[in-house]
Amino acid sequence: MPIQLLPPRLANQIAAGEVVERPASVVKELVENSLDAGANRIELDIEKGGHKRIKLRDNGSGIAKHELELALSRHATSKISTLDDLEQILSLGFRGEALASISAVSRLTLTSKPAAQEQAWQACCEGRDMAVQVQPAAHPDGTTIDVMDIFYNTPARRKFLRTEKTEYQHIEEVIKRIALSRPDVTFVLRHNGKVTKRFAGSNDLAVRVGQVCGQKFVQQAIHTQCDYASIKLEAWLGDARQLRSSNDCQYSFVNGRGMRDKLILHALRQAYDSVLGSAEQPAFVVYLTIDPREVDVNVHPAKHEVRFQQGRLVHDFICKTVCDALSESSDFAVDHDIQQDTGHDYIRPLSPVVRESHQDSQFQPASPSQSPTAFTGQSDQPNQSGPTSSHRARVAGSAGSRGVSGRPYSAGSPQVSAGYQQNYQQLMTPTDEAVTSAVQAGSNGIAFLPLGESARLYADSGVEQCWLLSVNSLYQPWLAAILEGQLVAQPLLMPVSVSQAVNSAASAVLEEFAFELHCNAGKTRLLKVPAPLRQLPWAALFPQICEAQPDSVESLTIALANSLAAQAYQPDTLWRWFDQLAISSQSDILKACGAKKSQQALMQWIEKE
């Protein structure tokens, strides 16, 4: 679309004006405009770190003669025209203030020639109050912008500029970041007439990462690709060998736009900290692709930050993917028995943990009336059907290509399989074992009188006696019943990490009951838990387990029960489980965990409460 003045309403929507902070800001805006114009070759000439001159030449679509003067006006752009366009921005620039801001603090010359125009034309502007002069010029197809004497008319701003070396380093960093976002474009950077950076265009993203970050980084980095719903992630993650004292090799991009977003950086640092546990800075190049309608880029004047519509999902997706990639790598492998040369799903098939029963050498599955796995979720509707076909498929797993590569990236790396996204979605969704139904007390149950959420009064066979049952006393038998069943290990969405080691006896007990741990750098990570217990608050429970160091199923059950009771975890879940038990099982629990009360003692207790 042609360049046009933005409507006043839309201009007001764009509250954050473009800020020309230093020469690097000028370079960033000019290069982004060239990319939006479709250029595949951009040359930059810098003199004295940008203090004296910044000259850019591209082979883009150019600017027509009648639009040259308009291009130097505020709120003039060809990128957007309506408020709907602002909500799904696909271009790098959109505010229409870059050229106007630059021309206001420098001597700017804009020369351009579209392919359909016979002659090139040049627009000159000096300072904010100078009129634009348009005259014919000789120029090939494309655009050249020459910025001289930045801040010449703003002495207060000019004295805050740093040394030539410092300002050029900032310019160089801008070019490296933009070059990583557009591997198909050739970039040439000169400083004081000498070529300092040259990035040849390539369709292979790995080649561009190697050009900017070095071939050693690409060879040693862990390459991973992942997608979930409308979010896609591709990243090169430096391992422990590439930890450094500075953050000079940390690049993140959202829809091709370089970012220093707090949410993205926090997710990456959390993932590295949970696996490596090092205070040093990691190296990474991360590309995030998301639906533009779910991202607001009009947040920061320099467009370094964005606002995600589903920020928590994006954070957990990045953290989980990076954690898995680092853990699955050769240096941090959690399961050394996995054959690296065999294709696997992103999430390995769920396999039952079969243990010998203490009563019988043959394992006997729990009956529906005895199995507690149906009473640990949050659904309020009875489960009428039992295990579904989708659940059976989930347990069986599906063949496919692994989405996270534990080896350095190579051009022949397999692409993510179709089952990759399906398995990741299954990770985000509780399994059927964790889904429960609320069962109402039937006519065959023991009659009871509810005493709030924390206790119930059950009638005994005798008229003068009854049982007082507290919900806190049910945590231990509930957990014991779950751990006695056939357990399936399921990954946590967010692994829990503690700065405490687990001894060999405790580790053996936990692994026996489908827990999966990983110890590295003095930290212990909880990766998988039994599927019926996946919804428990493991961030609070796992430190208690590590502190207790359970050496048997009894001590494990006690540690978990005490922690859940302290948090008053979902008493309704406990009562639903108890109501579903057979009368004989209820009676056994009442005798073991309940308090026998006479009628007189009960009345006294009720009055006290």
C-alpha positions in Angstrom: 0.0 0.0 0.0 1.2 3.6 -0.6 2.7 5.8 2.2 0.0 7.8 3.9 -0.6 9.8 7.0 -2.1 7.9 9.9 -5.5 8.9 11.2 -5.3 10.9 14.5 -7.0 8.1 16.4 -4.5 5.5 15.3 -1.6 7.8 15.9 -2.9 8.2 19.5 -3.0 4.5 19.9 0.7 4.4 19.2 1.6 6.0 22.5 5.3 5.2 22.7 7.2 7.4 20.3 10.3 6.4 18.5 13.4 7.4 20.5 16.7 8.0 18.9 19.0 7.1 21.8 22.3 6.7 20.1 23.8 5.8 16.7 22.9 2.2 17.1 19.2 3.2 17.4 19.5 4.9 14.0 21.1 1.8 12.5 18.4 -0.4 13.8 15.5 1.7 12.4 17.1 2.1 9.0 18.0 -1.6 8.6 14.5 -2.6 9.7 13.0 -0.3 7.1 15.2 -1.8 4.4 14.0 -5.3 5.4 10.4 -4.3 5.3 11.1 -2.9 1.8 12.1 -6.4 0.7 15.9 -5.9 0.4 18.1 -8.9 0.3 21.4 -7.0 0.4 22.2 -4.2 2.9 25.4 -2.3 3.2 26.3 0.0 6.1 29.2 2.6 6.2 30.0 3.9 9.6 32.4 6.8 10.4 33.7 7.4 13.9 31.3 5.1 15.6 28.3 6.8 14.0 29.2 10.2 15.5 30.0 11.6 12.1 28.2 9.5 9.5 25.8 6.5 9.1 25.2 5.5 5.5 22.9 2.7 4.4 22.3 1.3 1.0 19.8 -1.4 0.1 18.2 -3.0 -3.0 14.7 -2.9 -1.7 11.5 -1.6 -3.4 12.4 2.0 -3.0 10.2 5.1 -2.4 8.4 7.0 -5.2 9.1 10.6 -5.9 5.8 11.9 -4.6 6.2 10.0 -1.3 9.8 11.2 -0.5 8.7 14.2 1.5 5.8 12.3 3.1 8.3 9.6 4.2 10.0 12.2 6.4 6.8 13.3 8.1 5.6 12.0 11.5 3.1 9.2 11.6 3.6 8.4 7.9 3.9 4.7 7.1 3.0 2.1 4.6 3.0 -0.7 7.1 -0.4 -0.2 8.8 -3.5 1.8 8.1 -6.2 0.7 10.6 -6.4 -0.4 14.2 -6.9 -4.0 13.1 -3.5 -3.9 11.4 -2.0 -2.8 14.7 -3.3 -5.9 16.5 -1.6 -8.3 14.1 1.7 -6.6 13.0 3.9 -8.6 10.6 6.4 -5.9 9.7 9.4 -4.7 11.8 8.4 -1.0 11.7 4.9 0.3 12.0 4.9 3.6 13.9 5.9 5.9 11.1 8.3 8.0 13.3 11.8 6.6 12.6 12.8 8.8 9.6 11.1 11.8 11.1 12.9 11.4 14.4 16.3 10.8 12.7 15.9 13.8 10.4 15.0 16.0 13.4 18.4 15.5 15.0 20.7 15.1 12.0 21.5 16.1 8.4 19.6 13.5 6.5 19.7 12.7 2.7 17.3 10.2 1.3 17.9 8.9 -2.2 15.6 6.3 -3.7 14.4 4.8 -7.0 11.7 2.2 -7.4 12.0 -0.2 -10.3 9.0 1.3 -12.1 10.4 4.8 -11.9 12.8 6.0 -14.6 14.8 8.3 -12.5 16.0 8.5 -8.9 15.1 11.4 -6.7 16.7 12.7 -3.5 15.2 14.4 -0.5 17.4 16.5 1.9 16.5 17.7 5.4 18.5 19.4 8.1 17.0 19.6 11.5 13.4 19.6 12.7 12.5 23.1 11.3 14.1 22.7 7.9 11.9 22.2 4.8 12.5 19.1 2.7 14.2 19.7 -0.6 13.6 17.2 -3.4 15.8 17.0 -6.5 16.8 14.5 -9.2 19.8 12.2 -8.6 21.6 9.2 -10.0 21.0 6.0 -8.2 20.2 2.3 -9.0 17.0 0.5 -7.9 16.8 0.7 -4.1 17.4 3.3 -1.4 20.3 5.1 0.2 20.0 7.0 3.5 22.9 9.2 4.6 22.8 10.5 8.2 25.4 13.1 9.0 26.3 14.7 12.3 23.9 13.1 14.6 22.7 15.4 17.4 24.4 18.4 15.9 21.5 20.6 16.8 21.0 18.9 20.2 24.2 19.5 22.2 22.7 18.2 25.5 22.1 14.8 23.8 25.4 14.8 21.9 27.5 15.1 25.1 26.0 11.9 26.4 27.4 9.8 23.5 30.1 7.4 24.4 33.5 6.9 22.8 33.8 5.9 19.2 34.7 2.3 20.1 31.7 1.9 22.5 29.2 3.3 20.0 30.5 1.1 17.2 30.3 -2.0 19.5 26.6 -1.2 20.0 26.1 -0.9 16.2 27.9 -4.2 15.6 25.6 -5.9 18.2 22.5 -4.5 16.4 23.7 -5.9 13.1 24.5 -9.3 14.6 21.0 -9.5 16.1 19.3 -8.5 12.9 21.4 -10.8 10.8 20.3 -13.7 13.0 16.7 -12.8 12.4 17.1 -12.7 8.6 19.5 -15.4 7.4 18.4 -14.9 3.7 19.8 -11.3 3.6 23.4 -10.3 3.0 24.8 -7.8 5.4 28.1 -5.8 4.9 29.3 -3.5 7.7 32.2 -1.1 7.2 33.8 1.1 9.8 36.0 4.0 8.7 36.3 2.5 5.2 37.2 -1.0 6.4 34.9 -4.1 6.2 34.4 -5.4 9.7 31.5 -7.8 9.3 30.1 -9.6 6.3 27.3 -12.1 6.5 26.5 -13.8 3.2 22.8 -14.7 2.7 21.8 -18.3 3.2 18.6 -20.3 3.4 20.0 -22.4 6.2 19.5 -20.9 9.6 22.3 -23.0 11.1 24.7 -21.3 8.7 23.8 -17.9 9.8 24.0 -18.9 13.5 27.5 -20.1 12.8 28.4 -16.9 11.0 27.4 -14.7 13.9 28.1 -16.9 17.0 30.9 -19.0 15.5 31.1 -22.5 14.1 32.3 -23.9 17.5 29.0 -22.8 19.1 26.9 -24.5 16.4 28.9 -27.7 16.6 28.7 -28.0 20.4 25.2 -26.5 20.9 22.0 -28.6 21.3 19.6 -28.0 18.5 15.9 -28.4 19.4 12.6 -27.9 17.6 9.2 -28.0 19.3 5.7 -26.9 18.5 2.5 -26.8 20.6 -0.8 -25.4 19.3 0.1 -22.0 17.6 3.6 -21.8 19.3 6.8 -23.0 17.6 10.3 -22.9 19.0 13.6 -23.5 17.4 16.8 -23.0 19.4 20.5 -23.6 19.6 21.4 -24.1 23.3 24.9 -23.9 24.6 25.9 -26.7 26.9 28.1 -26.5 30.1 31.2 -26.0 27.9 29.9 -22.7 26.7 29.0 -21.1 29.9 30.6 -17.6 30.2 30.8 -14.7 32.5 28.9 -12.3 30.2 25.6 -12.5 28.3 27.2 -11.6 25.0 25.7 -14.7 23.3 22.1 -14.6 24.3 19.7 -13.9 21.4 16.0 -14.4 21.4 13.5 -13.6 18.6 9.7 -13.5 18.4 8.3 -13.7 14.9 11.6 -12.6 13.5 12.0 -9.6 15.8 14.9 -9.4 18.1 13.8 -9.3 21.8 15.2 -8.8 25.2 11.8 -9.7 26.8 11.8 -10.4 30.5 9.4 -13.4 30.3 11.5 -15.2 27.7 14.7 -14.6 29.5 13.3 -15.7 32.8 12.0 -18.9 31.3 15.4 -19.6 29.7 17.4 -18.8 32.9 15.1 -21.0 35.0 15.5 -23.9 32.6 19.3 -23.6 32.6 19.4 -23.1 36.4 17.3 -26.2 37.0 19.6 -28.4 34.9 23.1 -26.8 35.2 22.8 -25.0 38.5 25.6 -22.6 37.5 25.9 -18.9 38.2 27.6 -18.3 34.9 25.8 -17.0 31.8 24.6 -19.5 29.2 24.7 -19.1 25.5 21.7 -19.5 23.3 19.9 -18.5 20.1 16.1 -19.0 20.4 13.5 -18.4 17.7 9.9 -18.2 18.9 7.1 -18.2 16.3 3.5 -17.4 17.5 0.3 -16.1 16.0 0.7 -12.3 15.6 -2.8 -11.8 17.1 -1.5 -13.2 20.4 1.4 -10.8 20.7 1.4 -7.1 21.4 4.6 -5.5 20.1 3.5 -1.9 20.8 4.8 -2.1 24.4 8.4 -0.7 24.4 9.5 2.4 22.4 12.4 0.4 21.0 10.2 -2.7 20.5 12.5 -4.8 22.6 9.7 -6.2 24.7 6.3 -7.8 23.9 3.2 -8.7 25.8 1.9 -12.2 25.2 -1.8 -12.9 25.5 -1.0 -16.3 27.1 2.1 -15.4 28.9 2.1 -18.3 31.3 1.7 -20.8 28.5 4.6 -19.3 26.6 6.8 -19.2 29.7 6.1 -22.9 30.6 6.4 -24.0 27.0 9.9 -22.4 26.6 11.1 -23.6 30.1 9.8 -27.2 29.5 11.3 -27.5 26.0 14.7 -26.1 27.0 14.8 -28.3 30.2 14.1 -31.4 28.1 16.7 -30.5 25.5 19.4 -30.0 28.1 18.4 -33.1 30.0 18.3 -35.3 26.9 21.7 -34.1 25.6 24.7 -36.3 25.9 26.1 -34.3 28.7 23.0 -34.2 30.9 21.3 -37.5 29.9 18.8 -38.6 32.5 18.3 -42.1 31.2 21.5 -43.6 29.8 19.7 -46.7 28.6 18.0 -44.8 25.8 19.5 -45.6 22.5 20.4 -42.3 20.8 20.3 -43.8 17.4 16.7 -44.9 17.6 13.8 -42.5 16.9 11.6 -41.7 19.9 8.6 -39.6 20.6 9.2 -36.4 22.4 7.7 -38.0 25.4 8.6 -41.6 25.8 5.7 -44.1 25.9 4.2 -44.4 29.3 5.2 -47.8 30.7 3.6 -49.4 33.8 6.0 -49.9 36.8 5.2 -53.5 37.7 6.4 -54.6 41.2 6.0 -57.9 43.0 3.3 -57.9 45.6 4.3 -58.6 49.2 1.5 -61.2 49.4 1.9 -62.9 46.0 4.7 -63.2 43.5 2.2 -62.5 40.7 1.1 -58.9 40.5 -2.7 -58.6 40.7 -4.3 -55.4 39.4 -6.5 -53.6 41.9 -10.2 -54.0 41.5 -12.3 -51.0 40.5 -13.7 -50.7 44.1 -10.2 -50.8 45.6 -8.3 -48.7 43.1 -7.7 -45.2 44.3 -6.6 -43.9 41.0 -10.0 -42.7 40.1 -10.3 -40.3 42.9 -7.5 -37.9 42.6 -8.7 -35.4 40.1 -11.2 -32.6 40.1 -14.1 -33.7 38.0 -17.5 -33.7 39.7 -19.2 -36.2 37.3 -19.1 -40.0 37.7 -16.9 -41.9 35.4 -19.1 -44.4 33.7 -16.8 -45.8 31.1 -13.5 -46.8 32.5 -10.2 -46.4 30.5 -10.8 -44.9 27.1 -9.1 -45.9 23.8 -7.3 -42.6 23.8 -5.8 -43.5 27.1 -4.7 -46.9 25.9 -3.1 -45.3 22.9 -1.3 -42.9 25.2 0.0 -45.8 27.3 1.1 -47.7 24.3 2.8 -44.7 22.8 3.4 -44.0 19.1 6.5 -44.1 16.9 8.0 -40.9 15.7 11.0 -38.7 15.5 12.3 -37.2 18.6 11.7 -33.5 18.8 14.8 -32.8 20.9 18.1 -33.8 19.6 20.7 -34.8 22.2 23.5 -34.5 19.6 24.9 -31.4 17.9 22.9 -30.1 15.0 23.6 -31.3 11.5 22.0 -30.6 8.2 20.5 -34.0 8.2 18.7 -33.8 11.5 15.3 -35.4 11.4 12.3 -33.1 11.5 9.7 -33.3 14.2 7.2 -36.1 13.7 3.5 -35.7 13.7 3.3 -37.5 17.0 5.5 -34.9 18.6 2.8 -32.2 19.0 0.3 -34.9 20.1 2.6 -36.1 22.8 3.4 -32.7 24.0 -0.3 -31.9 24.2 -0.8 -35.1 26.2 1.9 -33.8 28.6 -0.2 -30.6 29.1 -3.3 -32.6 29.8 -3.8 -34.8 32.9 -4.1 -38.5 32.1 -7.2 -40.5 32.6 -5.7 -41.9 35.8 -5.7 -38.5 37.3 -9.3 -37.7 36.3 -11.8 -38.5 39.1 -15.5 -38.6 39.6 -17.4 -37.5 42.6 -19.3 -40.5 44.0 -22.2 -39.9 46.2 -22.7 -42.1 49.3 -25.0 -44.9 48.4 -27.5 -46.9 50.5 -24.8 -49.5 51.2 -22.4 -47.0 52.8 -22.0 -46.3 56.4 -24.3 -43.5 57.6 -22.4 -40.4 58.7 -23.0 -36.9 60.0 -20.7 -34.2 58.3 -18.9 -31.9 60.8 -17.8 -29.3 58.3 -15.1 -30.2 55.7 -12.5 -31.5 58.2 -14.4 -34.3 60.0 -17.3 -36.7 59.9 -19.2 -38.7 62.5 -19.9 -42.3 61.5 -22.4 -44.6 63.3 -21.2 -47.8 64.9 -23.1 -51.0 65.1 -23.7 -50.1 68.7 -26.3 -47.5 69.5 -24.3 -45.7 72.2 -21.0 -45.4 70.2 -19.7 -43.8 67.0 -16.5 -43.0 65.1 -15.0 -39.6 64.7 -13.0 -39.5 61.5 -10.8 -36.5 60.6 -9.8 -35.8 57.0 -6.2 -35.4 58.0 -6.2 -39.1 59.0 -7.2 -40.1 55.5 -4.1 -38.8 53.7 -1.9 -41.7 54.7 -4.3 -44.6 53.7 -5.2 -42.7 50.5 -1.6 -42.4 49.4 -0.9 -46.0 50.5 -3.7 -47.3 48.3 -2.4 -45.3 45.3 1.2 -46.6 45.8 0.0 -50.2 46.0 -1.6 -50.0 42.6 -0.2 -50.3 39.1 1.7 -47.0 38.6 2.5 -45.2 35.4 5.2 -42.5 35.4 4.2 -39.2 33.9 6.4 -36.1 33.3 5.8 -32.9 35.2 5.1 -29.9 33.1 7.6 -27.9 35.2 10.3 -30.1 36.9 10.9 -29.3 40.5 14.5 -28.6 41.6 15.9 -28.4 45.1 19.4 -27.7 46.4 19.5 -31.0 48.4 20.7 -34.4 47.5 18.7 -37.6 48.0 20.5 -40.6 49.4 20.7 -43.9 47.6 18.0 -45.6 49.8 15.5 -42.8 49.3 16.3 -42.7 45.6 15.7 -46.4 45.3 12.3 -46.2 47.1 11.2 -43.3 44.9 12.2 -45.0 41.6 10.3 -48.1 42.7 7.1 -46.1 42.8 7.5 -44.5 39.4 9.3 -41.3 40.5 12.1 -40.2 38.3 15.0 -38.0 39.7 18.0 -36.4 38.2 21.0 -35.1 40.2 23.4 -32.6 38.8 25.6 -29.8 40.2 24.4 -30.4 43.7 20.7 -30.1 42.8 18.0 -32.8 42.6 15.3 -32.5 40.0 12.0 -34.3 40.1 11.1 -35.1 36.5 8.3 -37.7 36.7 5.8 -38.7 39.3 3.1 -41.4 39.4 0.3 -40.4 37.1 -2.5 -40.4 39.7 -0.4 -38.0 41.8 0.6 -35.6 39.0 -1.8 -32.8 40.2 -0.3 -32.6 43.7 1.6 -29.5 44.7 5.1 -31.0 44.1 6.9 -27.6 44.5 6.0 -27.8 48.2 6.0 -31.6 48.6 9.4 -32.5 47.0 11.5 -30.5 49.5 9.7 -32.3 52.3 10.5 -35.6 50.7 14.2 -34.7 50.3 14.3 -33.7 53.9 12.6 -36.8 55.2 14.8 -39.2 53.1 12.3 -42.0 53.0 13.7 -45.5 53.0 10.4 -47.4 52.8 6.9 -47.1 51.4 5.7 -46.3 54.9 8.1 -43.4 55.5 7.4 -42.1 52.0 3.6 -42.2 52.6 4.0 -40.5 56.0 6.2 -37.7 54.6 3.7 -37.0 51.8 0.7 -37.3 54.1 2.1 -34.9 56.7 2.9 -32.3 54.0 -0.5 -32.6 52.4 -2.3 -32.3 55.7 -0.3 -29.2 56.6 -1.5 -27.6 53.4 -5.1 -28.9 53.8 -4.9 -30.3 50.3 -8.4 -30.8 48.7 -10.4 -32.5 51.5 -13.2 -33.2 49.0 -10.9 -35.5 47.1 -10.2 -37.6 50.3 -13.9 -37.9 51.1 -14.8 -38.9 47.6 -12.2 -41.6 47.7 -13.4 -42.8 51.1 -17.1 -42.9 50.0 -16.2 -45.1 47.0 -14.6 -47.8 49.2 -16.4 -51.0 50.1 -18.1 -51.1 53.6 -15.5 -53.5 54.8 -12.7 -51.2 53.7 -14.4 -48.2 55.3 -14.8 -50.1 58.6 -11.1 -51.1 58.6 -10.0 -47.4 58.1 -12.4 -46.2 60.8 -11.0 -48.7 63.3 -7.4 -47.8 62.3 -7.7 -44.0 61.9 -10.9 -42.9 63.6 -11.5 -42.0 67.2 -14.2 -44.0 69.0 -16.5 -41.8 71.0 -19.3 -42.5 73.4 -22.5 -40.5 73.2 -21.6 -38.4 76.2 -18.0 -37.7 75.0 -19.3 -36.9 71.6 -21.7 -34.3 72.9 -18.9 -32.7 74.9 -16.7 -32.6 71.8 -19.5 -31.0 69.7 -20.1 -28.3 72.3 -16.4 -27.6 72.5 -16.1 -27.3 68.7 
